């Protein structure tokens, strides 16, 4: 009898593990499908060799979206951008705002040609983006994202990634302009400090300033700031904002933002909702539109900030 009970327990335990085994197998099948999708993708026509990375076709900084329609390949039934049109002239700061899912970051991906539009045109200096090589576009467009990607090397190597043939003086100058030189010099190993994988040994503000130094070193014709200060504390945000102002000087800048306080001085503000441009203009113009989304979002953020300021006081 004892043997029967013991065997029954073993069999029951084994049977009980079947649901977990099934779930694990389903995860494995899903991961395998994704791996096969990646392996089936065509390689981008872009050079990975430094000697072949010379710029052949210059971008001067004029950007034009003309009635752009776009859906992601994996979700073709969902139109992310629907007839989006706007223009950014050389040296202008153009801000793009809107609720989550409005298509703001998708615009950044299209500028870098991570994807192609379904219809409409994206022009650099009046020339279709498809007439530029990917190497030329990505060598002349820089992006500072919210989640900065640093590799597990030294601070010097991470900054120099913006221009691999940069000398020491260029790297130091870029760091100073990005408000990064002071904190870098405070480390025992200075610019030879290892940042850890994805920059885990640095704070969010420090990672952002290294990314800005990298972009300054690259000296792009077109700059994209994708929520670059949204996850920082007040002091870090101030330092990063000062560095961003230096970075944006005399270059076309596309600023994707949730915090409207950071884009009030933009030359033009584009308001997106459900993939469409519903408003555009300067802050002083849009804030007067009582029924507008921009005014609503501004008032909403002001209501949130006021209690926070009272708590600080």
Buried (B, 14 or more C-beta within 10 A) or exposed (E): EEEEEEEEEEEEEEEEEEEEEEEEEEEEEEEEEEEEEEEEEEEEEBBEEEEEBEBEBEBEBBBBBBEBBBBEEEEEEEBBBBBBBBBBEBBBBBBBBBEEBBBBBBBBBBBBBEBEBEEBBBBBBEEEBEEBBBBBBBBBBBBBBBEBEBEBBBBBBBBBBBBEEBEEEBBBBBBBBBBBBEBBEEBEEEBEBEBEEBBEBBEBBBBBBBBBBBBBBBBBBBBBBBBBBEEBEEEBBBBBBBBBEBBBEEBBBBBBBBEBEBBEEBBBBBBBBBBBBBBBBBBEBBBEBEEBBBBEBBEEBEEEEEEEEEEEE
